[in-house]
Amino acid sequence: MQTYKKEKDLTQALTHLAKSDKMLASAFREYGTPPMRKAIGGFPGLAQLLVSQQVSTAAAATIFRRFEEAVGTLEPQNLLALDEATLSGCGISRPKQRYLRILAEAVLNEELDFKKLNRGDNATIYDSLVAITGIGPWTAQCYLLFVLCRADMFPSGDLALQEATKLLYGLKTRPDAAELAEFAERWAPYRGAAARLLWTYYNGEQAKKRAARG
């Protein structure tokens, strides 16, 4: 079960992929090795991912900062002590509030044991997470990629990854999750490194557009 522990691991993986993928190689030459972006684990990590669902990176950061200030120590019991008005004031929608409470209760009831969960293989961890209401494929895959640093994980439902692939490979339309998952098979068993590079590429290209607009 391969993981990425340091940036040099990403460099080695991307160097290998660049030998057979000219487009990925061009992005690698321009933007270099992506940052590791290792996330916090356990309940705080999953809570952050739930908050980040379907919002921009900047919006997610703002909402999560407010959430942290409201909850204090990010523990399940502290989350459950917050009322709807407080969570809404942080910018957390009602559905996400429900999902956070379900997650907190699952941890307190020991339905979700992170010490045991984190030792599992990718499929076991994924299946355990998506069994919890509110945790879908993107959240489970990002937990595996950013919290556990699993090397062959690719969140194909991520809109930025879909758009980055469209731009880099000159596709006529943006691939959906299923199409991108199939496309990404070419990068196995280093799909996690490819995903990190594509995010960096996307952010870089967006920055160029903003600069061009003045």
N, CA and C of each residue as an Amber inpcrd file, in Angstrom:
protein
   642
   0.8560000  -1.1760000   0.0000000   0.0000000   0.0000000   0.0000000
   0.8990000   1.2340000   0.0000000   1.0830000   1.8230000  -1.1610000
   2.0200000   2.9150000  -1.3190000   1.4280000   4.2380000  -0.8510000
   2.2580000   5.0500000  -0.1870000   1.8540000   6.3750000   0.2490000
   2.9080000   7.3880000  -0.1750000   2.4910000   8.6520000  -0.2050000
   3.4330000   9.7430000  -0.4420000   3.7170000  10.4110000   0.8960000
   4.9520000  10.2980000   1.3490000   5.3210000  10.8620000   2.6440000
   6.0350000  12.2040000   2.5070000   6.7500000  12.3940000   1.4150000
   7.5130000  13.6200000   1.2070000   7.3520000  14.0760000  -0.2370000
   7.7230000  15.3350000  -0.4920000   7.6070000  15.8610000  -1.8520000
   8.4960000  15.0890000  -2.8260000   9.5970000  14.5400000  -2.3370000
  10.4610000  13.7750000  -3.2360000   9.7420000  12.5390000  -3.7770000
   8.7820000  12.0070000  -3.0060000   7.9810000  10.8820000  -3.4910000
   7.1250000  11.3160000  -4.6810000   6.5650000  12.5260000  -4.5810000
   5.7770000  13.0620000  -5.6980000   6.6650000  13.3140000  -6.9120000
   7.8500000  13.8480000  -6.6670000   8.7780000  14.1210000  -7.7640000
   9.1240000  12.8440000  -8.5090000   9.4080000  11.7850000  -7.7800000
   9.7570000  10.5070000  -8.4100000   8.5860000   9.9710000  -9.2280000
   7.3670000  10.0600000  -8.6630000   6.1920000   9.5540000  -9.3670000
   5.9270000  10.3500000 -10.6380000   6.0110000  11.6730000 -10.5520000
   5.7380000  12.5210000 -11.7150000   6.8310000  12.4030000 -12.7670000
   8.0590000  12.2010000 -12.3420000   9.1520000  11.9750000 -13.2960000
   8.8960000  10.7070000 -14.0940000   8.4030000   9.6980000 -13.4070000
   8.0640000   8.4380000 -14.0900000   6.9090000   8.6520000 -15.0760000
   5.8500000   9.3350000 -14.6380000   4.6970000   9.5550000 -15.5060000
   5.0470000  10.4260000 -16.7100000   5.9220000  11.4020000 -16.5010000
   6.2830000  12.3300000 -17.5800000   6.9800000  11.6430000 -18.7420000
   7.5820000  10.4920000 -18.4960000   8.2870000   9.7720000 -19.5540000
   7.3350000   9.2470000 -20.6270000   6.0800000   9.0210000 -20.2430000
   5.1370000   8.4400000 -21.2030000   3.9240000   9.3450000 -21.4770000
   3.8720000  10.5210000 -20.8460000   2.7360000  11.4140000 -21.0130000
   3.2730000  12.8230000 -21.2860000   3.2830000  13.2140000 -22.5650000
   3.8800000  14.4890000 -22.9560000   3.1500000  15.6950000 -22.3570000
   1.8410000  15.6220000 -22.2670000   1.0870000  16.7430000 -21.7500000
   1.3130000  16.9160000 -20.2450000   1.3080000  15.8060000 -19.5400000
   1.5930000  15.8690000 -18.1100000   3.0270000  16.3470000 -17.8810000
   3.9250000  15.9270000 -18.7640000   5.3240000  16.3460000 -18.6670000
   5.4530000  17.8560000 -18.8340000   4.6590000  18.4490000 -19.7380000
   4.7420000  19.8840000 -19.9560000   4.2590000  20.6460000 -18.7200000
   3.2030000  20.1480000 -18.0870000   2.7070000  20.7770000 -16.8670000
   3.7170000  20.6400000 -15.7400000   4.3820000  19.5000000 -15.6830000
   5.3870000  19.2470000 -14.6580000   6.5910000  20.1790000 -14.8410000
   6.9960000  20.3800000 -16.0920000   8.1210000  21.2880000 -16.3550000
   7.7840000  22.7220000 -15.9320000   6.5590000  23.1270000 -16.2120000
   6.1810000  24.5110000 -15.9280000   5.9290000  24.7660000 -14.4430000
   5.2710000  23.8210000 -13.7780000   4.8290000  24.0910000 -12.4070000
   5.6040000  23.3210000 -11.3370000   6.3970000  22.3490000 -11.7580000
   7.2280000  21.6330000 -10.8000000   6.4380000  20.6980000  -9.8890000
   7.0810000  20.2510000  -8.8240000   6.4530000  19.3220000  -7.8880000
   5.4040000  20.0460000  -7.0470000   4.1930000  19.5280000  -7.0030000
   3.1490000  20.1780000  -6.1970000   3.4710000  20.0640000  -4.7100000
   2.9190000  20.9640000  -3.8900000   3.0840000  20.8430000  -2.4440000
   2.3530000  19.6100000  -1.9310000   2.8160000  19.0650000  -0.8340000
   2.2160000  17.8420000  -0.3050000   0.7590000  18.0470000   0.1270000
   0.4650000  19.1910000   0.7580000  -0.8990000  19.4870000   1.2160000
  -1.4820000  18.3680000   2.0640000  -0.6960000  17.8690000   3.0090000
  -1.2230000  16.8350000   3.9030000  -2.2100000  17.4670000   4.8760000
  -3.3880000  16.8760000   4.9690000  -4.4510000  17.4480000   5.7850000
  -4.4860000  16.8080000   7.1700000  -5.2110000  17.4680000   8.0780000
  -5.4250000  16.8920000   9.3970000  -6.2950000  15.6560000   9.2620000
  -6.1790000  14.7420000  10.2090000  -6.8850000  13.4750000  10.1010000
  -8.0630000  13.3520000  11.0430000  -8.6180000  12.1510000  11.0840000
  -9.6960000  11.8350000  11.9960000 -10.9370000  12.6740000  11.7930000
 -11.6470000  12.9350000  12.8920000 -12.8830000  13.7120000  12.8250000
 -12.6560000  15.1200000  12.2820000 -11.6150000  15.8510000  12.7350000
 -11.3970000  17.1930000  12.1830000 -11.1890000  17.1860000  10.6750000
 -10.4410000  16.1860000  10.1770000 -10.1760000  16.1180000   8.7470000
 -11.4270000  15.8670000   7.9370000 -12.2490000  14.9360000   8.4050000
 -13.4940000  14.6540000   7.6840000 -14.4660000  15.8180000   7.7920000
 -14.4990000  16.4700000   8.9430000 -15.3710000  17.6330000   9.1050000
 -14.9720000  18.7330000   8.1210000 -13.6750000  18.9460000   7.9660000
 -13.2000000  19.9660000   7.0260000 -13.5830000  19.6100000   5.5960000
 -13.4730000  18.3410000   5.2400000 -13.8480000  17.9260000   3.8970000
 -15.3480000  18.0840000   3.6610000 -16.1480000  17.7730000   4.6670000
 -17.5940000  17.9550000   4.5280000 -17.9420000  19.4220000   4.3160000
 -17.2970000  20.2940000   5.0700000 -17.5310000  21.7240000   4.9120000
 -17.1240000  22.1900000   3.5150000 -16.0900000  21.5510000   2.9480000
 -15.5280000  21.9780000   1.6620000 -16.2980000  21.4650000   0.4550000
 -17.2530000  20.5820000   0.6610000 -17.9860000  20.0140000  -0.4630000
 -18.6960000  21.0900000  -1.2770000 -18.4800000  21.0530000  -2.5920000
 -19.2380000  21.8570000  -3.5590000 -19.1220000  23.3650000  -3.3420000
 -18.0100000  23.8090000  -2.7760000 -17.7270000  25.2430000  -2.6830000
 -16.2860000  25.4650000  -3.1180000 -15.9510000  26.7020000  -3.4620000
 -14.5980000  27.0080000  -3.8970000 -13.6110000  26.8410000  -2.7400000
 -12.3450000  26.7150000  -3.0830000 -11.3070000  26.5710000  -2.0610000
 -11.2980000  27.7640000  -1.1170000 -11.4230000  28.9680000  -1.6860000
 -11.4080000  30.1790000  -0.8630000 -12.6140000  30.2280000   0.0680000
 -13.7940000  29.8960000  -0.4520000 -15.0030000  29.9090000   0.3750000
 -14.9100000  28.8590000   1.4730000 -14.4020000  27.6810000   1.1230000
 -14.2590000  26.6080000   2.1140000 -13.3380000  27.0190000   3.2550000
 -12.2500000  27.6940000   2.9170000 -11.2990000  28.1390000   3.9370000
 -11.9420000  29.1380000   4.8890000 -12.7300000  30.0660000   4.3370000
 -13.4060000  31.0660000   5.1660000 -14.4320000  30.4260000   6.0840000
 -15.2410000  29.5420000   5.5250000 -16.2860000  28.8750000   6.3000000
 -15.6640000  28.0170000   7.3990000 -14.6120000  27.2900000   7.0530000
 -14.0100000  26.4060000   8.0460000 -13.3300000  27.2020000   9.1490000
 -12.7580000  28.3390000   8.8250000 -12.1460000  29.1830000   9.8510000
 -13.2030000  29.6620000  10.8510000 -14.3490000  30.0900000  10.3480000
 -15.4370000  30.5050000  11.2290000 -15.9310000  29.3330000  12.0720000
 -16.0050000  28.1690000  11.4410000 -16.4530000  26.9650000  12.1320000
 -15.5050000  26.6110000  13.2670000 -14.2130000  26.6640000  13.0100000
 -13.2220000  26.3790000  14.0530000 -13.3410000  27.3570000  15.2140000
 -13.5640000  28.6180000  14.9130000 -13.7020000  29.6270000  15.9680000
 -14.9420000  29.3540000  16.8220000 -15.9980000  28.8640000  16.1820000
 -17.2450000  28.6010000  16.9120000 -17.1650000  27.3320000  17.7590000
 -16.5250000  26.3100000  17.2170000 -16.5290000  25.0130000  17.8970000
 -15.4070000  24.8790000  18.9070000 -14.3350000  25.6680000  18.7440000
 -13.1840000  25.5210000  19.6350000 -12.4100000  24.2760000  19.2390000
 -12.1430000  23.3980000  20.1810000 -11.4670000  22.1390000  19.8670000
 -12.3830000  21.2900000  18.9940000 -11.8510000  20.8310000  17.8730000
 -12.6880000  20.0940000  16.9180000 -12.8870000  18.6510000  17.3770000
 -13.8480000  18.4970000  18.2680000 -14.2160000  17.1780000  18.7680000
 -15.7120000  16.9810000  18.5620000 -16.1470000  15.7310000  18.3720000
 -17.5540000  15.4720000  18.0630000 -18.5270000  16.0910000  19.0620000
 -18.2390000  15.9690000  20.3540000 -19.1610000  16.4880000  21.3590000
 -19.2820000  18.0050000  21.3020000 -18.2070000  18.6770000  20.9250000
 -18.2600000  20.1380000  20.7990000 -19.1070000  20.5670000  19.6140000
 -19.0020000  19.8030000  18.5330000 -19.8450000  20.0850000  17.3620000
 -21.3150000  19.8990000  17.6940000 -21.6410000  18.8300000  18.3910000
 -23.0400000  18.5390000  18.7150000 -23.6310000  19.5810000  19.6670000
 -22.7760000  20.2830000  20.3830000 -23.2530000  21.3000000  21.3270000
 -23.6440000  22.6000000  20.6320000 -23.2680000  22.7760000  19.3900000
 -23.5840000  24.0010000  18.6600000 -24.9990000  23.9300000  18.0840000
 -25.7190000  25.0360000  18.1370000 -27.0740000  25.0530000  17.5870000
 -27.0540000  25.4260000  16.1060000 -28.2190000  25.3060000  15.4930000
 -28.3340000  25.5580000  14.0490000 -27.9520000  26.9870000  13.6950000
 -28.3570000  27.9430000  14.5290000 -28.0750000  29.3460000  14.2350000
 -26.5790000  29.6190000  14.2040000 -25.8470000  29.0150000  15.1180000
 -24.3990000  29.2120000  15.1660000 -23.7360000  28.6370000  13.9270000
 -24.1240000  27.4290000  13.5500000 -23.5310000  26.7900000  12.3790000
 -23.9220000  27.5330000  11.1020000 -25.1460000  28.0000000  11.0410000
 -25.5750000  28.7780000   9.8680000 -24.7720000  30.0660000   9.7730000
 -24.4720000  30.6600000  10.9250000 -23.6780000  31.8780000  10.9480000
 -22.2670000  31.6730000  10.4320000 -21.7950000  30.4470000  10.4970000
 -20.4660000  30.1200000   9.9560000 -20.4940000  29.9660000   8.4440000
 -21.7180000  29.8520000   7.8930000 -21.8500000  29.6400000   6.4540000
 -22.0840000  28.1900000   6.0790000 -22.4230000  27.3670000   7.0730000
 -22.6430000  25.9360000   6.8220000 -24.1220000  25.6990000   6.5480000
 -24.4240000  25.1180000   5.4050000 -25.8070000  24.8820000   5.0080000
 -26.4680000  23.8540000   5.9240000 -27.7900000  23.8290000   5.9190000
 -28.5150000  22.8770000   6.7560000 -28.1850000  21.4240000   6.4210000
 -28.1200000  21.0520000   5.1280000 -27.7310000  19.6690000   4.8380000
 -26.3600000  19.3140000   5.4040000 -25.3960000  20.2260000   5.2750000
 -24.0570000  19.9460000   5.8030000 -24.0590000  19.8880000   7.3280000
 -24.9020000  20.6950000   7.9600000 -25.0250000  20.6170000   9.4150000
 -25.4970000  19.2210000   9.8240000 -26.4600000  18.7120000   9.0880000
 -26.9750000  17.3610000   9.3780000 -25.8800000  16.3250000   9.1860000
 -25.1110000  16.4490000   8.1090000 -24.0510000  15.4890000   7.8420000
 -22.9720000  15.5370000   8.9260000 -22.6430000  16.7490000   9.3770000
 -21.6400000  16.8860000  10.4360000 -22.1200000  16.2250000  11.7220000
 -23.3860000  16.3750000  12.0360000 -23.9250000  15.7590000  13.2520000
 -23.9390000  14.2350000  13.1330000 -24.2880000  13.7420000  11.9580000
 -24.2720000  12.2870000  11.7410000 -22.8550000  11.7510000  11.9050000
 -21.8820000  12.4760000  11.3530000 -20.4850000  12.0660000  11.4890000
 -20.0490000  12.0860000  12.9460000 -20.3910000  13.1530000  13.6600000
 -20.0100000  13.2620000  15.0670000 -20.6010000  12.1200000  15.8920000
 -21.8470000  11.8000000  15.6390000 -22.5020000  10.7150000  16.3700000
 -21.8830000   9.3630000  16.0360000 -21.4940000   9.1850000  14.7740000
 -20.8440000   7.9280000  14.3750000 -19.5160000   7.7390000  15.0970000
 -18.7810000   8.8270000  15.3070000 -17.5060000   8.7480000  16.0210000
 -17.7470000   8.4760000  17.5000000 -18.6950000   9.1870000  18.1070000
 -18.9770000   9.0010000  19.5290000 -19.5370000   7.6210000  19.8240000
 -20.3140000   7.0790000  18.8960000 -20.8960000   5.7460000  19.0730000
 -19.9370000   4.6290000  18.6800000 -18.7200000   5.0260000  18.2760000
 -17.6610000   4.0920000  17.8720000 -18.0320000   3.2720000  16.6430000
 -18.9520000   3.8250000  15.8310000 -19.2290000   3.2130000  14.5440000
 -18.0750000   3.4960000  13.5880000 -17.3700000   4.5760000  13.8570000
 -16.2200000   4.9690000  13.0470000 -15.0100000   5.0730000  13.9700000
 -14.1100000   4.1160000  13.8460000 -12.8950000   4.0540000  14.6640000
 -11.7180000   4.4020000  13.7560000 -11.1870000   5.6160000  13.8910000
 -10.1740000   6.0810000  12.9610000  -8.8660000   5.2910000  13.0570000
  -8.5010000   4.8590000  14.2550000  -7.2620000   4.0780000  14.3890000
  -7.3500000   2.7830000  13.5810000  -8.5040000   2.1640000  13.6390000
  -8.7200000   0.9360000  12.8730000  -8.9210000   1.2470000  11.3950000
  -9.7240000   2.2750000  11.1200000 -10.0410000   2.6360000   9.7420000
  -8.7840000   2.9590000   8.9490000  -7.9090000   3.7730000   9.5140000
  -6.7570000   4.2800000   8.7790000  -5.7400000   3.2010000   8.4320000
  -5.8420000   2.0450000   9.0490000  -4.9250000   0.9370000   8.7320000
  -5.4350000   0.0820000   7.5830000  -6.6600000   0.3320000   7.1460000
  -7.2490000  -0.4960000   6.1100000  -6.7020000  -0.2140000   4.7220000
  -7.0670000  -1.0760000   3.7710000  -6.6880000  -0.8080000   2.3820000
  -7.6380000   0.2380000   1.8030000  -7.3250000   0.7290000   0.6260000
  -8.1010000   1.8160000   0.0360000  -9.5820000   1.4790000  -0.0980000
  -9.8770000   0.2810000  -0.5760000 -11.2680000  -0.1000000  -0.8100000
 -12.0510000  -0.1900000   0.4980000 -11.4270000  -0.7370000   1.5290000
 -12.0980000  -0.8760000   2.8190000 -12.3980000   0.4850000   3.4240000
 -11.4180000   1.3810000   3.3710000 -11.6070000   2.7260000   3.9120000
 -12.6850000   3.4700000   3.1310000 -12.6020000   3.3840000   1.8300000
 -13.5910000   4.0590000   0.9740000 -15.0020000   3.5690000   1.2910000
 -15.1830000   2.2650000   1.3400000 -16.5120000   1.7020000   1.5920000
 -17.0340000   2.0890000   2.9740000 -16.1450000   2.1280000   3.9630000
 -16.5520000   2.5020000   5.3220000 -17.0000000   3.9530000   5.3850000
 -16.3240000   4.8100000   4.6580000 -16.6550000   6.2320000   4.7010000
 -17.9430000   6.5450000   3.9440000 -18.0980000   5.9970000   2.7430000
 -19.2970000   6.3370000   1.9550000 -20.5580000   5.7030000   2.5480000
 -20.3910000   4.7870000   3.4970000 -21.5490000   4.2080000   4.1720000
 -22.1870000   5.1960000   5.1420000 -21.4600000   6.2710000   5.4600000
 -21.9620000   7.3000000   6.3700000 -22.6890000   8.3780000   5.5650000
 -23.9140000   8.6740000   5.9350000 -24.7030000   9.6720000   5.2210000
 -23.9660000  11.0060000   5.1530000 -23.8670000  11.5470000   3.9490000
 -23.2050000  12.8260000   3.7410000 -21.7970000  12.7070000   3.2100000
 -21.2120000  11.5240000   3.3280000 -19.8630000  11.3060000   2.8010000
 -19.9810000  10.5720000   1.4730000 -19.6500000  11.2780000   0.3980000
 -19.7230000  10.6960000  -0.9300000 -18.3510000  10.3390000  -1.4530000
 -18.2680000   9.9440000  -2.7190000 -16.9840000   9.5370000  -3.3070000
 -15.9020000  10.5940000  -3.1920000 -16.2300000  11.8700000  -3.4710000
 -15.2060000  12.9200000  -3.4320000 -14.5990000  13.0440000  -2.0510000
 -15.4420000  13.0800000  -1.0270000 -14.9570000  13.2340000   0.3450000
 -14.1000000  12.0480000   0.7590000 -14.5640000  10.8460000   0.4510000
 -13.8010000   9.6470000   0.8240000 -12.4620000   9.6010000   0.0950000
 -12.4710000   9.9220000  -1.1890000 -11.2310000   9.8920000  -1.9680000
 -10.2510000  10.9710000  -1.5090000 -10.7680000  12.1530000  -1.1730000
  -9.8810000  13.2170000  -0.6840000  -9.3110000  12.8750000   0.6850000
 -10.0790000  12.1760000   1.5060000  -9.5560000  11.7200000   2.8020000
  -8.3890000  10.7670000   2.5670000  -8.5640000   9.8460000   1.6540000
  -7.4960000   8.8960000   1.3310000  -6.2740000   9.5960000   0.7470000
  -6.5120000  10.5870000  -0.1080000  -5.4120000  11.2660000  -0.7850000
  -4.6760000  12.2460000   0.1270000  -5.4220000  13.1050000   0.8070000
  -4.7880000  14.1930000   1.5510000  -4.5170000  13.8850000   3.0180000
  -5.3370000  13.0580000   3.6250000  -5.1210000  12.7150000   5.0370000
  -4.1860000  11.5150000   5.1540000  -4.4790000  10.4720000   4.3950000
  -3.6800000   9.2470000   4.4910000  -2.5750000   9.1770000   3.4450000
  -2.5550000  10.1470000   2.5180000  -1.5040000  10.2550000   1.5010000
  -1.3570000   8.9910000   0.6650000  -2.4650000   8.3390000   0.3510000
  -2.4320000   7.1490000  -0.4800000  -2.0430000   7.5330000  -1.9000000
  -1.1540000   6.7630000  -2.5000000  -0.5030000   7.1580000  -3.7520000
  -1.3920000   7.0130000  -4.9850000  -2.3340000   6.0900000  -4.9640000
  -3.0830000   5.8090000  -6.1920000  -4.5420000   6.2190000  -6.0540000
  -4.7670000   7.4080000  -5.5250000  -6.1280000   7.8870000  -5.3040000
  -6.3880000   9.1100000  -6.1670000  -7.5300000   9.1310000  -6.8600000
  -7.8420000  10.2100000  -7.8040000  -9.3170000  10.5910000  -7.6670000
  -9.6260000  11.7450000  -7.0720000 -11.0290000  12.1720000  -6.9080000
 -11.6130000  12.6900000  -8.2220000 -12.0890000  11.7920000  -9.0400000
 -12.4970000  12.1610000 -10.4010000 -13.7380000  13.0450000 -10.4420000
 -14.4590000  13.1520000  -9.3320000 -15.6270000  14.0210000  -9.2990000
 -15.2930000  15.4730000  -9.0280000 -14.0190000  15.7840000  -8.8240000
 -13.6020000  17.1470000  -8.5310000 -13.6610000  18.0000000  -9.7990000
 -14.3770000  19.1180000  -9.7420000 -14.5680000  19.9530000 -10.9260000
 -13.2570000  20.5590000 -11.4190000 -12.3800000  20.9330000 -10.4990000
 -11.0980000  21.5120000 -10.9170000 -10.2540000  20.4820000 -11.6610000
 -10.2640000  19.2390000 -11.2060000  -9.5250000  18.1830000 -11.9100000
 -10.1340000  17.9300000 -13.2870000 -11.4390000  17.9670000 -13.3660000
 -12.0990000  17.7640000 -14.6590000 -11.7320000  18.8850000 -15.6330000
 -11.7680000  20.1260000 -15.1460000 -11.4600000  21.2630000 -16.0050000
  -9.9750000  21.2800000 -16.3790000  -9.1110000  20.9270000 -15.4290000
  -7.6740000  20.8910000 -15.7000000  -7.3540000  19.8720000 -16.7880000
  -7.9950000  18.7340000 -16.7190000  -7.7670000  17.6960000 -17.7290000
  -8.2500000  18.1590000 -19.0980000  -9.3940000  18.8120000 -19.1230000
  -9.9200000  19.3460000 -20.3850000  -8.9380000  20.3400000 -21.0000000
  -8.4130000  21.2500000 -20.1870000  -7.5030000  22.2760000 -20.6730000
  -6.1690000  21.6900000 -21.1220000  -5.5950000  20.8490000 -20.2860000
  -4.2570000  20.3280000 -20.5680000  -4.2470000  19.4240000 -21.8000000
  -5.2950000  18.6230000 -21.9550000  -5.3150000  17.6430000 -23.0470000
  -6.1450000  18.1080000 -24.2440000  -6.6370000  19.3470000 -24.1920000
  -7.3670000  19.8920000 -25.3290000  -8.6450000  19.1400000 -25.6510000
  -9.3590000  18.6950000 -24.6150000 -10.6090000  17.9690000 -24.8350000
 -11.7180000  18.9430000 -25.2190000 -12.6560000  18.5000000 -26.0280000
 -13.7420000  19.3690000 -26.4820000 -14.7120000  19.6920000 -25.3600000
 -14.9380000  18.7400000 -24.4900000 -15.8500000  18.9460000 -23.3660000
 -15.1750000  18.5060000 -22.0740000 -15.6820000  19.0310000 -20.9790000
 -15.1360000  18.6430000 -19.6760000 -15.6340000  17.2510000 -19.3130000
 -14.7460000  16.3330000 -18.9830000 -15.1790000  14.9770000 -18.6400000
 -15.9570000  14.9620000 -17.3260000 -16.9370000  14.0630000 -17.2480000
 -17.6260000  13.9030000 -15.9680000 -16.8160000  12.9440000 -15.0920000
 -17.3330000  12.6160000 -13.9310000 -16.5730000  11.8060000 -12.9770000
 -16.2110000  10.4370000 -13.5490000 -17.1610000   9.7950000 -14.1930000
 -16.9070000   8.4610000 -14.7390000 -15.8860000   8.5170000 -15.8700000
 -16.0290000   9.5060000 -16.7340000 -15.1010000   9.6520000 -17.8560000
 -13.6880000   9.9700000 -17.3790000 -13.5940000  10.8270000 -16.3580000
 -12.2700000  11.1800000 -15.8560000 -11.6300000  10.0170000 -15.1120000
 -12.4400000   9.2380000 -14.4030000 -11.9020000   8.0590000 -13.7180000
 -11.2840000   7.0910000 -14.7250000 -11.9590000   6.9210000 -15.8610000
 -11.4190000   6.0510000 -16.9120000 -10.1630000   6.6610000 -17.5220000
 -10.1890000   7.9680000 -17.7630000  -9.0320000   8.6750000 -18.3270000
  -7.8220000   8.5380000 -17.4060000  -8.0600000   8.6270000 -16.1030000
  -6.9710000   8.6270000 -15.1170000  -6.3210000   7.2600000 -14.9330000
  -6.9200000   6.2240000 -15.4770000  -6.3270000   4.8980000 -15.3290000
  -4.9260000   4.8310000 -15.9360000  -4.6500000   5.7060000 -16.9060000
  -3.3320000   5.7240000 -17.5420000  -2.2270000   6.0870000 -16.5430000
  -2.5960000   6.7290000 -15.4360000  -1.5980000   7.1870000 -14.4650000
  -1.4090000   6.2300000 -13.2930000  -2.1850000   5.1470000 -13.2490000
  -2.0210000   4.1730000 -12.1660000  -0.6220000   3.5620000 -12.2350000
   0.0010000   3.2780000 -11.1090000  -0.4440000   3.4290000  -9.7190000
  -0.0040000   4.7390000  -9.0790000   0.1030000   5.8010000  -9.9020000
   0.5510000   7.1050000  -9.3880000  -0.5260000   8.1730000  -9.5820000
  -1.7830000   7.7700000  -9.5010000  -2.8600000   8.7140000  -9.7880000
  -2.9110000   9.8700000  -8.7890000  -2.4800000   9.6240000  -7.5680000
  -2.4630000  10.6960000  -6.5790000  -1.5070000  11.8060000  -6.9660000
  -0.3510000  11.4420000  -7.5040000   0.6210000  12.4490000  -7.9500000
   0.0690000  13.2340000  -9.1340000  -0.5830000  12.5430000 -10.0570000
  -1.1770000  13.2120000 -11.2130000  -2.2590000  14.2000000 -10.7630000
  -3.0760000  13.7860000  -9.7980000  -4.1330000  14.6630000  -9.2970000
  -3.5450000  15.9300000  -8.6840000  -2.5080000  15.7830000  -7.8840000
  -1.8960000  16.9430000  -7.2400000  -1.3020000  17.8970000  -8.2890000
  -0.6930000  17.3430000  -9.3230000  -0.1360000  18.1930000 -10.3720000
  -1.2360000  18.9050000 -11.1470000  -2.3190000  18.2050000 -11.4290000
  -3.4120000  18.8110000 -12.1780000  -4.0580000  19.9580000 -11.3930000
  -4.1670000  19.8260000 -10.0850000  -4.6810000  20.9300000  -9.2740000
  -3.7450000  22.1340000  -9.3550000  -2.4470000  21.8660000  -9.2670000
  -1.4660000  22.9500000  -9.3630000  -1.5330000  23.6140000 -10.7310000
  -1.6390000  22.8090000 -11.7720000  -1.7670000  23.3180000 -13.1390000
  -3.0210000  24.1810000 -13.2750000  -4.1260000  23.7010000 -12.7610000
  -5.3860000  24.4440000 -12.8580000  -5.2710000  25.8070000 -12.1690000
  -4.7470000  25.8000000 -10.9510000  -4.5950000  27.0630000 -10.2170000
  -3.6550000  28.0200000 -10.9490000  -2.6000000  27.4840000 -11.5310000
  -1.6620000  28.3100000 -12.2790000  -2.2770000  28.9220000 -13.5110000
  -3.0460000  28.1390000 -14.2410000  -3.6960000  28.6360000 -15.4460000
  -4.7670000  29.6700000 -15.1110000  -5.4630000  29.4740000 -14.0060000
  -6.4540000  30.4540000 -13.5880000  -5.7870000  31.7720000 -13.2050000
  -4.6340000  31.6780000 -12.5630000  -3.8810000  32.8790000 -12.1860000
  -3.4340000  33.6430000 -13.4330000  -3.0340000  32.9320000 -14.4640000
  -2.6370000  33.5720000 -15.7190000  -3.8090000  34.3360000 -16.3350000
  -4.9840000  33.7500000 -16.2930000  -6.1710000  34.4040000 -16.8580000
  -6.4920000  35.6860000 -16.0970000  -6.3950000  35.6030000 -14.7810000
  -6.6870000  36.8110000 -13.9740000  -5.6710000  37.9080000 -14.2620000
  -4.4110000  37.5170000 -14.4140000  -3.3790000  38.5050000 -14.7010000
  -3.5910000  39.1460000 -16.0750000  -4.0320000  38.3370000 -17.0420000
  -4.2530000  38.8460000 -18.3900000  -5.4050000  39.8480000 -18.4430000
  -6.3770000  39.6530000 -17.5420000  -7.5300000  40.5660000 -17.5000000
  -7.1590000  41.8730000 -16.7910000  -5.9920000  41.8600000 -16.1430000
  -5.5370000  43.0720000 -15.4770000  -6.0930000  43.2160000 -14.0940000
